[in-house]
Amino acid sequence: MTVFNWDQYDIQFIANLALPVRNLTSVIKQDRGARIGQSTVVSQKVHTFNPSTPQIINVLQDVDAGQAFYQRSTRGNVYHLDIFHQRALIDHHLIAAAIKKAVDAYNFQFSVNNLVFAESGSQGVNADYIDIQTGTGGGRITGALRHGKKLSLRRAHENHVHVVVMIQPQHIAFLFFVVLAVEGVILQENIELRRNEEIINMTSQEQANPDLTDYTDQTDSFMQEKGTQHGLSQEAKQHKFVNDSLELTDDFDTIKDVQEFLNKVNTQSKNKLTQELEDNGNGQRTMERLVGMGIVEVNQHSVKLTPYGIELQRYLNSNLLEIEAHLRKSFRIIRPLVKQAGNNKMMKRNYEWKSGYSSCNNHEEYEKNELAVTETIIAAARRMVVEEQQEFAIGCDDLRYLRREKVTKAEICLIIDASASMAGPRIRAAKFLVRHLLLTTPDRIGVVTFQENAAKILVPLTRDYREVESCLRTLKPAGATPLALGLKTCLGYLENTRTHNPLIILITDGIPTMAEHSRDPVADAFAAAQDIKRRGYGFTCIGLKPHHNYLTQLAEYAGGSAYMLEELEKQIMAKAAWDEYRKDAHK
């Protein structure tokens, strides 16, 4: 995935925004909306438009965005941006990733400028306080991005990207970074930006019935005013319990881990709780998320569950199996995205492992009793347009038939780097991929791990979800990276196990740091990779871009492919695994 390249902007970029920032600040103080570039409307208010004239944007000067969207008690806390484009579905995961990069770029430039001008007192922009919505979904950019799925909400955002940011006034320059990042994604997806012809600043009384119900849905936003969940219905509250539990698995790995931690909060010291979170990755980040979600309260000496946290704890203790079922469902839902031309509204296609059909025309071999209805109608409609016919009719040349494709089953063996550098989000992403493949393929899944000076079969090839889950919970990253030993352990296991068409997927965040037979760990890994190629096993490597040269060479020695990522993220890793599986299954 390509994200906007901030390297092309020098450190003076933020300083060069001084005049535009002053102008924008002046307009915002007047409770008015402004345009950034050609496609973006920004204000602290709610925006509306008539679907028949989307180029004209109404800014409701008496309807504060924070109060309308998040039930905040005070006005002027948030900034509301709408970036308009031609009607199309834009993957909100791409938007979130781009804005997170923009946060890093802005905070770096802001900190450097503070050093230059000897200024202090601000901590920069916090990505936890940025929400998005597109035609595919939305939510907090640092969250699970499972929200904003209501049909009316998604349809209302098919022609623009909605962004809400909570920042201090001295960070208004960051809004320009957001616009650059979002426009970069839109253009990268071959979708045209749309110009705002007119901004009308008005009151809500001047607009007949400004109905905002299409824009409401359950949210994971940290901008929601604390305590507003008390007004939720029981059904809405249960929905929030489930969503919050699922989101916390990004930090705790499993629902069981979330349950166990919440049960400890009111009985253990702050230091002990913090250390437990640190052992699982970014402890401070996780604690901030728990506070932001309204689950715990933290003071100088203690951590306590909030009233909502106590309700969530009770719900987890009573409904653990039900929430685990929701989690397994979420593993199945994630599908890789396929890029299509921007003039096509549908930009996402689901691939099913069990599908063994494709269409063919009547000049190819086919089974007469398997008519491809959709493809036949499309062919007839296309011919009708070309021949300028007045009536729709299906002719013999339009007929399309289904052809069964042979799909070969395969065992999947994941080799996971469990060295110390994989601790936290990276190892959780690797575990996610194991669960995802187990639940979305018909094949057996195995896991080999390597760390320090050892490698082991963590999960023998199996279809038993409980067995896999139990084994994954024992995986704790530590030590060095004996990659060659991991590859050889996997090879030895596959040779001594009855398998059919095995596919090996290596997940690592670095290069080997411990040798096996020689003094060169890199050479040992290359030798093991050559053994994979000699045995004819499928192979792919998922790693990080800084190690592109080495991992690409390793994949070549193994006769496979390599996927280099900015970070080991769930969605992208799933896409890489699906791509390789499809190639391997159709051999």
C-alpha positions in Angstrom: 0.0 0.0 0.0 1.4 3.4 -1.0 0.8 6.2 1.5 1.5 10.0 0.8 5.2 10.6 0.7 6.1 13.3 3.3 9.8 13.0 2.5 9.3 15.3 -0.5 8.3 18.2 1.9 11.2 19.8 3.7 11.2 20.9 7.3 10.1 24.4 6.3 6.7 23.1 5.1 4.9 23.7 8.4 6.5 27.2 8.6 5.3 28.0 5.1 1.7 27.4 6.2 1.8 30.5 8.5 -0.3 32.8 6.3 -2.9 30.1 5.3 -3.2 29.1 8.9 -3.8 32.8 10.0 -6.5 33.2 7.4 -8.2 29.9 8.3 -8.1 30.7 12.0 -9.8 34.1 11.3 -12.6 32.4 9.4 -13.0 29.7 12.1 -13.3 32.3 14.8 -16.2 33.8 12.9 -18.1 30.5 13.1 -17.8 30.2 9.3 -16.7 27.5 6.9 -13.6 27.7 4.6 -12.2 25.9 1.7 -8.7 24.2 1.7 -7.6 23.7 -1.8 -10.5 23.0 -4.3 -12.1 19.9 -2.7 -12.2 20.4 1.1 -14.6 22.3 3.3 -13.5 22.8 6.9 -15.2 24.4 9.9 -16.2 23.6 13.5 -19.8 23.2 12.4 -22.0 20.6 10.8 -22.0 20.5 7.0 -24.9 19.6 4.8 -25.6 19.5 1.0 -28.4 18.6 -1.4 -27.6 15.4 -3.2 -28.7 17.1 -6.5 -26.2 19.9 -6.0 -23.3 18.4 -4.0 -21.0 21.1 -5.2 -22.8 23.6 -2.9 -22.0 23.0 0.8 -24.1 24.5 3.7 -22.2 25.2 6.9 -24.7 25.4 9.8 -23.2 28.1 12.0 -25.3 27.4 15.0 -24.8 23.6 15.1 -21.4 22.7 16.7 -19.9 19.6 15.2 -18.6 18.3 18.6 -22.0 18.8 20.2 -23.9 17.2 17.2 -21.6 14.3 16.6 -20.3 13.5 20.2 -22.8 15.2 22.6 -20.0 17.4 23.9 -21.1 20.0 26.5 -18.8 22.7 25.2 -18.5 24.2 21.7 -15.4 24.7 19.5 -13.5 21.6 20.5 -13.3 19.8 17.2 -12.6 20.6 13.5 -14.8 19.0 10.8 -13.4 18.4 7.3 -15.2 17.0 4.3 -13.0 16.1 1.3 -15.2 15.7 -1.8 -14.6 13.2 -4.7 -16.5 11.6 -7.5 -19.0 9.0 -6.3 -17.0 5.9 -5.4 -16.1 3.6 -2.5 -12.8 4.5 -0.8 -11.4 2.0 1.6 -11.4 3.7 5.0 -8.4 1.6 6.1 -6.3 3.4 3.5 -7.5 6.8 4.7 -6.7 5.9 8.4 -3.2 4.7 7.5 -2.5 7.9 5.5 -3.7 10.2 8.3 -1.6 8.3 10.8 1.4 9.0 8.6 0.4 12.6 8.5 0.2 12.8 12.3 3.8 11.5 12.5 5.0 13.9 9.8 3.3 16.9 11.5 4.5 16.1 15.0 8.1 15.7 13.8 8.0 19.0 11.9 6.2 20.7 14.8 8.8 19.4 17.4 11.7 20.6 15.2 10.2 24.0 14.8 9.7 24.2 18.5 13.4 23.5 19.0 14.3 26.2 16.4 12.1 28.8 18.0 12.7 27.7 21.6 8.9 27.2 22.1 7.4 24.6 24.4 4.1 23.6 26.1 2.4 21.5 23.4 2.6 17.8 22.9 1.6 17.8 19.3 -1.4 16.0 17.7 -2.8 12.8 19.3 -4.0 10.3 16.6 -6.5 8.8 19.1 -8.6 11.9 18.6 -9.2 11.6 14.9 -12.3 9.9 13.4 -13.1 9.2 9.8 -16.0 7.9 7.6 -16.1 6.9 4.0 -18.5 4.8 1.8 -17.0 1.6 3.2 -17.0 2.4 7.0 -15.1 4.4 9.5 -14.3 5.0 13.2 -11.3 6.2 15.2 -8.1 5.9 13.1 -6.3 4.1 15.9 -9.2 1.8 16.5 -10.4 -1.4 14.8 -12.2 0.5 12.1 -15.2 -1.7 12.4 -17.7 1.1 12.8 -19.7 3.3 10.5 -21.3 0.3 8.8 -24.9 1.5 8.7 -26.1 1.5 5.1 -27.5 5.0 5.2 -24.3 6.3 6.7 -22.1 4.6 4.1 -24.2 5.8 1.2 -24.2 9.4 2.6 -20.4 9.3 2.3 -19.9 7.8 -1.1 -18.9 11.2 -2.5 -16.7 12.5 0.3 -14.3 11.6 3.1 -15.5 12.8 6.5 -12.8 13.6 9.1 -13.2 15.0 12.6 -10.1 16.1 14.5 -9.8 17.3 18.1 -6.7 19.5 18.4 -5.6 22.7 20.2 -5.9 25.9 18.1 -2.1 26.1 17.7 -2.2 22.9 15.7 -4.5 24.2 12.9 -1.7 23.7 10.4 -2.3 20.0 10.9 -5.5 20.3 9.0 -3.5 21.0 5.8 -1.6 17.8 6.4 -4.8 15.9 6.7 -6.1 17.2 3.4 -2.8 16.3 1.6 -2.9 12.8 3.0 -6.6 12.1 2.1 -6.3 13.6 -1.4 -3.3 11.5 -1.9 -5.3 8.3 -1.2 -8.2 9.4 -3.4 -5.9 10.2 -6.4 -3.9 7.0 -5.8 -7.2 5.0 -6.2 -7.8 6.7 -9.6 -10.7 8.7 -8.3 -11.3 12.3 -9.2 -11.5 15.1 -6.7 -14.6 17.3 -6.8 -14.5 21.1 -6.6 -16.7 22.9 -4.1 -18.3 25.7 -6.1 -19.9 27.5 -3.2 -20.0 27.5 0.6 -23.1 28.9 2.2 -22.8 29.9 5.8 -26.3 29.7 7.4 -28.2 28.8 10.5 -30.1 25.6 10.9 -33.4 27.6 10.9 -32.6 28.7 7.4 -32.5 25.1 6.2 -35.7 23.1 6.2 -35.4 20.2 8.6 -31.6 19.5 8.7 -32.1 15.7 9.3 -28.8 14.1 10.6 -30.1 10.6 11.3 -28.4 9.2 8.3 -25.1 10.3 9.8 -25.5 8.6 13.2 -24.2 5.1 14.2 -22.4 3.4 17.1 -18.9 4.8 17.5 -15.6 4.0 19.2 -14.6 7.7 19.3 -12.6 9.1 22.2 -14.3 12.4 21.5 -17.6 11.2 22.9 -18.3 13.1 26.1 -17.8 10.9 29.1 -21.0 9.7 30.7 -23.2 9.9 27.6 -23.3 6.1 27.4 -25.7 6.1 30.4 -28.5 7.2 28.1 -28.1 4.2 25.8 -30.8 1.6 25.4 -30.0 -1.9 26.7 -29.6 -3.1 23.1 -27.3 -0.3 22.2 -25.3 -0.8 25.4 -24.8 -4.5 24.6 -23.7 -3.5 21.1 -21.1 -1.2 22.7 -19.9 -3.9 25.1 -19.3 -6.3 22.2 -17.5 -3.7 20.0 -15.3 -2.4 22.8 -14.4 -6.0 23.7 -13.4 -6.8 20.1 -11.4 -3.6 19.8 -9.4 -4.4 23.0 -8.2 -7.6 21.4 -5.9 -5.4 19.3 -4.1 -4.8 22.6 -4.7 -8.0 24.6 -4.7 -10.6 21.8 -7.8 -12.6 23.1 -11.1 -11.9 24.7 -10.0 -14.1 27.6 -7.0 -11.8 28.2 -9.3 -8.7 28.3 -11.5 -10.4 30.8 -8.6 -11.5 33.0 -7.1 -7.9 33.0 -10.4 -6.2 33.9 -10.9 -8.7 36.8 -7.5 -7.6 38.2 -8.0 -3.8 37.9 -9.6 -3.1 41.2 -7.4 -5.6 43.1 -3.9 -4.9 41.9 -1.6 -1.9 42.2 -1.1 0.6 39.4 2.6 -0.5 39.0 1.7 -4.2 38.7 -1.0 -3.5 36.1 1.2 -1.2 34.1 4.0 -3.8 34.1 1.6 -6.5 32.9 0.6 -4.2 30.0 4.2 -3.4 29.2 5.0 -7.2 29.0 2.4 -7.4 26.3 3.7 -4.5 24.2 3.0 -0.8 24.5 1.7 -0.5 28.1 1.2 3.3 28.2 -0.6 3.2 24.8 -3.0 0.5 26.1 -3.7 2.3 29.3 -4.5 5.5 27.4 -6.9 3.6 25.2 -8.7 2.1 28.3 -9.0 5.6 29.7 -10.2 7.0 26.3 -12.8 4.3 26.0 -14.1 5.3 29.5 -13.3 1.8 31.0 -10.7 2.9 33.7 -9.8 5.9 35.6 -6.1 6.6 36.4 -4.7 8.8 39.2 -1.3 9.1 40.7 -1.4 5.9 42.7 -4.2 3.7 41.4 -6.2 2.4 38.5 -9.9 1.8 39.0 -12.8 0.6 36.8 -15.3 3.3 35.9 -19.0 2.6 36.3 -19.0 1.7 32.6 -15.9 -0.5 33.1 -17.7 -2.4 35.8 -20.7 -3.0 33.5 -18.3 -4.2 30.8 -16.5 -6.5 33.2 -19.8 -8.1 34.3 -20.9 -8.5 30.7 -17.6 -10.2 29.8 -17.9 -12.6 32.7 -21.4 -13.6 31.8 -21.1 -13.6 28.0 -17.5 -14.7 27.2 -18.4 -17.5 24.8 -20.8 -15.2 22.9 -18.2 -12.5 22.4 -15.6 -15.1 21.4 -18.1 -16.1 18.7 -18.3 -12.5 17.5 -14.5 -12.4 17.4 -14.3 -15.5 15.2 -16.9 -13.9 12.9 -14.7 -10.8 12.6 -11.8 -13.0 11.5 -13.9 -14.4 8.7 -15.2 -11.0 7.6 -11.8 -9.4 6.6 -11.2 -9.9 2.9 -8.4 -8.5 0.7 -9.3 -5.4 -1.3 -8.9 -5.4 -5.1 -8.2 -2.1 -6.8 -10.5 -1.2 -9.7 -10.9 1.9 -11.8 -12.2 5.0 -10.1 -15.3 5.2 -12.3 -16.6 1.9 -10.9 -18.6 2.4 -7.7 -17.9 -1.0 -6.4 -14.2 -1.1 -5.4 -14.2 -4.2 -3.2 -14.6 -7.9 -4.2 -14.9 -10.9 -1.9 -13.0 -14.0 -2.8 -14.4 -17.3 -1.4 -12.1 -20.2 -0.9 -14.8 -22.7 -1.8 -15.6 -21.1 -5.1 -14.5 -23.2 -8.0 -16.4 -21.6 -10.9 -15.6 -19.0 -13.5 -17.6 -18.0 -16.6 -16.7 -18.7 -20.2 -18.4 -17.9 -23.5 -20.1 -20.3 -25.8 -17.0 -20.8 -28.0 -15.2 -22.5 -25.2 -15.8 -25.9 -23.5 -18.8 -25.7 -21.2 -21.5 -27.7 -19.5 -24.8 -26.8 -21.2 -26.8 -27.1 -18.0 -24.7 -24.4 -16.1 -25.8 -21.0 -17.5 -24.0 -18.0 -16.1 -27.0 -15.7 -15.8 -25.3 -12.5 -14.8 -22.6 -12.7 -17.4 -25.2 -13.6 -20.1 -27.3 -10.5 -19.3 -24.2 -8.2 -19.3 -23.1 -9.6 -22.6 -26.6 -9.0 -24.1 -26.8 -5.4 -22.7 -23.3 -4.6 -24.0 -24.3 -5.8 -27.5 -27.5 -3.8 -27.3 -25.6 -0.6 -26.7 -23.0 -1.2 -29.4 -25.7 -2.1 -32.0 -28.0 0.7 -30.9 -31.0 -1.6 -30.5 -34.2 -0.4 -29.0 -35.3 -3.6 -27.3 -33.4 -5.9 -25.0 -33.0 -9.4 -26.3 -30.6 -12.3 -25.6 -29.1 -14.0 -28.6 -27.1 -17.2 -29.0 -23.8 -15.2 -29.1 -24.7 -13.7 -25.7 -24.9 -17.0 -23.8 -22.3 -17.6 -21.1 -21.8 -20.8 -19.1 -20.1 -21.7 -15.9 -16.9 -23.7 -16.0 -15.7 -25.6 -12.9 -12.1 -24.8 -12.1 -10.0 -27.3 -10.3 -8.9 -25.9 -6.9 -6.2 -28.0 -5.1 -6.3 -28.2 -1.3 -3.1 -27.2 0.5 -1.8 -27.3 4.1 -0.5 -24.0 5.3 2.5 -23.8 7.7 3.3 -20.4 9.1 6.8 -19.8 10.4 6.6 -16.9 12.9 9.5 -14.9 14.1 9.0 -14.8 17.9 12.1 -12.7 18.7 12.0 -9.8 21.1 11.4 -7.2 18.4 8.1 -8.9 17.5 6.5 -8.1 20.9 3.3 -6.1 20.9 1.2 -5.4 17.8 3.5 -7.4 15.4 3.1 -10.7 17.2 -0.7 -10.0 17.6 -0.9 -9.4 13.9 0.9 -12.7 13.2 -1.5 -14.5 15.5 -4.5 -12.9 13.8 -3.3 -14.2 10.5 -3.2 -17.8 11.9 -6.7 -17.5 13.2 -7.9 -15.8 10.0 -6.5 -18.5 7.7 -7.9 -21.3 9.9 -11.4 -19.9 9.8 -11.5 -18.9 6.1 -9.8 -21.8 4.4 -10.8 -25.5 4.3 -7.2 -26.6 5.0 -5.1 -27.6 8.0 -3.0 -24.9 9.6 0.3 -25.4 11.4 2.7 -22.9 13.2 6.4 -23.1 13.7 8.1 -20.4 15.9 11.8 -19.5 16.3 13.4 -17.4 19.0 16.7 -17.1 20.9 18.5 -20.4 20.1 15.5 -22.6 19.4 12.6 -23.4 17.1 9.6 -25.5 17.8 6.3 -26.8 16.3 3.9 -24.6 18.2 0.8 -25.8 16.4 0.9 -29.2 14.5 -1.2 -29.2 11.3 -4.8 -29.1 12.5 -8.4 -27.8 12.0 -9.1 -27.6 15.7 -9.7 -23.9 16.6 -9.5 -24.5 20.3 -6.1 -26.3 20.0 -4.8 -23.4 17.9 -6.0 -20.8 20.4 -4.6 -22.6 23.3 -1.2 -22.9 21.7 -1.1 -19.3 20.5 -1.7 -18.0 24.1 1.6 -19.6 25.1 3.6 -17.6 22.5 5.7 -14.9 24.2 8.3 -13.0 22.1 11.9 -13.0 23.4 15.5 -13.3 22.4 17.3 -13.3 19.1 16.3 -14.4 15.5 17.5 -17.9 14.5 15.7 -17.8 11.1 17.6 -20.8 9.6 16.7 -23.0 12.5 13.0 -22.0 12.0 13.1 -22.9 8.3 14.8 -26.2 8.9 12.4 -27.1 11.8 9.5 -26.5 9.4 11.1 -28.6 6.6 11.8 -31.5 9.0 8.2 -31.4 10.3 6.7 -31.4 6.8 8.9 -34.2 5.6 7.8 -36.4 8.5 4.1 -35.6 8.2 1.6 -36.7 5.6 0.9 -33.5 3.7 -0.5 -32.4 0.3 0.8 -29.3 -1.5 2.1 -27.5 1.6 2.4 -23.7 1.5 5.0 -22.1 3.9 4.4 -18.5 5.0 7.3 -16.8 6.8 6.4 -13.8 9.0 9.4 -11.7 10.3 10.3 -8.2 11.1 14.0 -8.4 10.6 17.0 -10.4 9.5 18.6 -13.4 11.2 20.9 -12.6 14.2 21.9 -16.1 15.2 23.7 -18.7 13.0 23.2 -22.5 13.1 26.1 -24.3 11.4 28.3 -21.4 10.3 29.2 -18.0 11.7 27.0 -16.4 9.1 23.2 -16.4 10.0 22.3 -14.9 6.6 24.1 -17.7 4.7 22.5 -20.4 6.9 19.0 -19.0 6.1 19.7 -18.9 2.4 20.9 -22.6 2.5 17.6 -23.5 4.3 15.6 -21.6 1.7 17.2 -23.6 -1.1 16.0 -26.8 0.6 12.5 -25.5 0.4 12.8 -24.9 -3.4 14.3 -28.4 -3.9 11.3 -30.0 -2.2 8.9 -28.0 -4.4 7.0 -26.4 -1.5 5.1 -23.1 -1.9 6.8 -20.2 -0.1 6.1 -16.6 0.6 7.7 -14.2 3.0 5.9 -11.2 4.7 8.4 -8.7 6.1 9.3 -5.1 6.6 10.5 -2.7 3.9 13.8 -1.8 5.6 14.9 -5.5 5.0 13.6 -5.6 1.4 16.8 -6.7 -0.3 17.6 -9.5 2.1 14.0 -10.9 2.3 13.5 -10.7 -1.5 16.7 -12.7 -2.0 15.6 -15.2 0.6 12.3 -15.7 -1.3 14.2 -16.2 -4.6 16.3 -18.9 -3.0 13.1 -20.6 -1.8 11.5 -20.3 -5.2 8.7 -18.1 -3.8 7.6 -14.5 -3.4 8.1 -11.7 -0.9 5.6 -9.0 0.4 7.3 -6.0 1.9 5.1 -3.9 4.2 5.5 -0.6 6.1 4.3 -2.4 9.2 2.9 -5.9 9.9 -0.7 -4.9 9.8 -3.6 -7.4 9.8 -5.4 -6.3 6.6 -2.3 -6.2 4.4 -1.0 -9.5 5.8 -4.3 -11.2 5.1 -4.2 -9.9 1.5 -0.6 -11.2 1.0 -1.6 -14.6 2.3 -4.7 -14.8 0.1 -2.7 -13.8 -3.0 -0.2 -16.6 -2.4 -2.8 -19.1 -1.4 -4.8 -18.5 -4.6 -1.6 -19.0 -6.7 -0.8 -22.2 -4.8 -4.3 -23.6 -4.9 -4.6 -23.3 -8.7 -1.3 -25.1 -9.6 
